Amino acid sequence: MRIAIVNDAAIAAEALRRILLSVPGYELAWIASDGAEAVQMCRQDTPDLILMDLVMPVMDGAETTRQIMAQTPCAILVVTATVEGHCAKVFEALGAGALDAVQTPALAGSGQLQGVSALKFKIDAIGRSPLNDSGNRHPKSGTTERQLLRSAPSDLLVAIGASAGGPAALATILSSLPRDFPAAIIIIQHLDAQFAPSMAGWLNERSTVSVRVARQDDAPQANTALIAGTNDHLVFLNSQVLGYTPEPRDRYYRPSIDVFFESIVRHWRGNAVGTLLTGMGKDGAKGLKGMRDAGYLTIAQDSASCVVYGMPKAAAELNAAAAILPVDEIANGLINFVRLSNS
């Protein structure tokens, strides 16, 4: 795997370079000392993965990520010394298309670098990730079919799956809902569990509905968005209760959107709409198809508004989405879902 480093701190860049060279199969592509330089170098030589710092002169990591994903898309891992200290920038970069975030390895009192194993794990996970159809330059497809749903109008559920680019898309949707939105919202975002509480807080500041991390044995609540908060799968344990499970263990994505959507089909007894947003890979596409086949309304984000048109494209190819909408129209689609359910 050819990996580039973007970091303005010479000591940090050198530490990352040595770590990469110590792992068989990793090759250093290039090093850039600021975001503007990285954008230019990426045009000349697009690597398989970029280790992206957040706080840099000239152009910060979030804007650099946005420009690279627009011009020369590739996998980006945010690597910063202060993940918790720059939550807003972390989620801005994730919203722009970065896949994950990890702290920069730092010297401990023993003189050894701490955090190397976590960094290697993230790089290896991205290297093994099925990044098929990761670009966002695909033609639009789909239908604007409107479906009436099958169950009691008082039991309303909005299920949302997202990956790369998801935080910004989620913020757009949640900020556009009415403050008295009567449906429960469950969100599966591909993100390491350590960032789930920070993401819930970040979204809560931008949302008209309450946002928090889902707890074991939680029940969906109207006007509340619950976010999967562990590296296990969030599922419906029965028709009313949510919980976490390690099964199935063979799913690459944890938490898995497919696994959650499948649990809706098995257990949920009310009306529901499944929504699949921007992201690499295909997680959620089969689950969304299962929801549509079971009679639920299904929505996928369109190619033009996706940071990464992978998961929604896979859904469109399966004819899993009854409606394919720009991200800024999805909230209206959810509002119409509520109106139709109550009509």
N, C-alpha and C positions, 0 to 999 in steps of 0.2 A: 504494500500500500504506500503510495507516494503522499507524504504529509508536509504541509507548509505551516510555518509559525508566523504569527503576527503579534508582535509584542515590542513595546518601546523600551522596556527595561532590559539592558544587555545581560544582566546576571540571570534573569528569568528565562530569556531566550536561549542562553547557553545551557541552562539546566534542562530545558525542554529538548534541545538538540541532542544532548548526551543521553537522555532517556530514550529518545527515538532510535538512536544509533545502537543502543544496547539490545534492541529487540529484533531478532531475525524476521525478515519480511517487511519491516518498516524502512522506508527510504525518505530522506529529507529532500523535499522538492526545492524549497527556498525559504528565506527569512525576510520579512518586511518589518520595518521599525515604526510604521504608522499605517492608518487605514487607507489613505490615498495611495500610498505605495503598494499596498496589498491589492487594491482594485486593479491597478495598472499591471502588476505582475501576474494576476490571475487571468487577465486578458491574454497575456503572452504564453502562459503555461498554467492551465487549470489542473490543480492537484486532485487526488481522491478525497482528501480531508484537509481542513484548515483548523488549526488550534488558535482561536481568536481571543485576544485580550479585550477587555471592555473599555478601560480608561486610557486613552492615548491622545497625543497631540494631533492636530490637523483634522483628523476624523476619528470618532470613537468607534468602538466595536459594533454597536447596534446599527449605525448608519453604514458602516463598511459591510456588514452582513446584508443589509437591505440592497445595496448596490451590486454586490457580487451575485446575490440570488436573482436579481433582475437581469444581469448581463451575462454571467458565466456560472450558472448554478452548480454547486457542489456541496458535499456534506461539510457542515461547520459545527465544531464543538467549542463552546465558550469556556475559556480557561482563564480564571481571574483570581487574584489574591484575596478579593473581598466579595464573595458571592452574596453573603447576607447584607453587606454594607451597601450594595448597589442593586437591590431587588428590582427596582423599576427598570434599570438598564438591562438586567438579565432577561426580564420578560419582554422588553422591547426587542432584544436580539432574538429571543425565541419566537416572538410574533413575526419577525422579519424572515424567519426560516432556519435559524440555528436549531440543531437537533436536541442538544442537551447542554448542561453546564457542569463544571467541576472546578474545585479550587486548585490553584497553582501549587505544585509541590513546594514545600518550604523546609529550610534547614531546622532541625530540632536541636535540643541542647547537646545531644550526642554527636552532632556534626553530620548526621545522616538526614537525607531528604525524607520528609513525611508526605504521604499522599501520592506516592508513585504508583502503588498498586491500584488505587482508585482511578487514576488517569489511564493506566494501561487497560483496565477493565472497560472503561468508556470507549476507548479507541477500538478495542477488539470487538465490542458490541456493535459499534457503527460499521466496522469492517465486515461483520457477518450479517448485517441487516439487509433484507431484500429491498434494495433501493430502485426497483423497477419503476419506470414511468415517473421519474422524479422531477422532470422538467415541468414548467408551467406554460409551455408554448404549444398546447394542443387545441384542436378545434372544439368548439362547443357542440354538445349533443344533448338530446333529451326531450322531454315533453313537459307540458304544463298541466297535466291531468289533475283534476280535483277529485278527491275521494271522500265519501261519507264513511264514518267509522262505525264500529259494531257494538259498543257497549254503553254503560251508564255515563251520561254527560257530566256527572259530578266527579268522576275519577279520571283526571287528566294528567298525562305524563309526557314530558318532553325529554327525550334521550338524545344526547349530543356526543359524538365522537370526534376527536381532533388530534392532530400530531404537529408536524413542522408548520409553523405559521399560525397555530391554533390560538395562542393567547390573544393576539390582536383581533382575530376573527371573533372569538368569544366576547371580548370587550365590546366590539361593535354590536353584537346581537343583544347582549345583556343590558347595554345602556339604552337600547331602543324599545324595550318592553315597557308596558304601563306599570306603574308602581303597585297596582292591585292585580297583577297578572295571576289568574287563579290556578294555573297548572303547576305541578311539581317539576323541577328540572334536575336531571342527573347528568353529570359531565364525566366522560372518560377522556383524559388528556394524556398522551404519551409524555411522561415526565418522571424523572427520578423522584422517589417518595420524599426525599429530604426537602424538595422545593414545593411540595403540595401546600403546606400551610401558608407560605409566602405568596404563592399564586392565588390562593383563596382570598387573602387579604388585599392583594393588588387588584383582583377583579371586583371585590366588594366595594372598593373605592370608586369604581367606574360603573357599577351596576345599579339599576333601579330596584332589583330584588336582592334579598339577602343571599350572600354566598359564604359557604363554609365547607370544611372537609367532612366527608361522610364517615360516620362512626359505625362500628359493628352494631347490628340490630337497629339501625336507624330506620325510620319510616319516611317515605316521601312526603313533603309538605308543600302545600300551595304557597306560591310567592317566595319560594326558597330554592336556590341552586346548591346541590351537593356535588362535591368533586371527589373522585376516587383518590385516596390518600395513602395507599401502600403499594408495594410492588407485587402484591397478590391481586387477583381479579375481584372486582366489585360485581356482585350479582344479586338478583332477587332470590332469597332463600325460600320464600313463599309469595303469596299474592300481595303481601303488605310490608314485608321486612327485607331490608338490605343487609348484606354481610360480605366478608372477604373470604376467599378460598384460594389455596395454592393450585387447585385442579381446574382445568387440565394443565399439567406441567410442560407439555410439549409446545405450548404457544410461545412464539418468540417475543411478542409484545406483552409486557406485564405492567400495568393492567391491560387486558385485551378488550377492544371495542366489540369484536365479534362475540366474545364470551358473554358480555353484558347484554347485547342485543338478543342473543339466543335465550338468555334467561327471561327476558321480557316475553318472548313468545311462549315459553313454558309456563310462566306464572302470573303475569299481569292480567287482570280481569277488566280493566277500564279502557278508556280511549287512550291512544298514544300516538306520537309522531317520532320517527327516528330521523336524525339529522347527521350527515357525515360531512365534515369540514376538511379543509386543506391538510395535506400530510403526505409523506413518502410511504411507499409500499401499498399494501392492499388490505390491511386490517380494517374491519368494519364493513367491507363490501358484501361478503357472504351473509353476515348478520343482518345487514339492511335488506338484502334480498329476502331473507327469511321473514323479516317483519312485513315486507310488502305482500309476500305470498299469504301471510296470515291475516291480511285485511287491514293492516295499519297504514297510515299515511307515511310516506318517506320522502325526504328532501336531501339533495346533495348540492354542495357549493359548486358554482360554475368555474370553468377553467380560467376565465379572465381575472377573477378576483382572488384566485388561490395563489398563495406563495409557492406552493408545491402541488401540482395537479396529479397526484398519485392515487390516493385512496378514493376521492370522488370519481376519478376516471375509471378505476376498477369497478365502482358501483354502476356507473353509466353503461359500461360494457356488459354488465350482468342484467341490465334493465331493472336495477334494484331501486331506482329513484323515480317516484311519481312526478316529482318536480325538481328541476335543476335551476337554481337561483343565484344571482350575485349575493355576496355576503351582506350587503346593506339592504337587501330585500327579504332576508330570511326571517327577521323579527316580524315583519308583516305577515309572512306565511304562517308563523306560529300563532299570531293573533287571529288570523282567519281560521286556523285549526280550532281554536277555542270557540269562535263564533259558530262554526259549523257543528261542533259537538253539542253546543247548547241550543241549537235551533230545532 
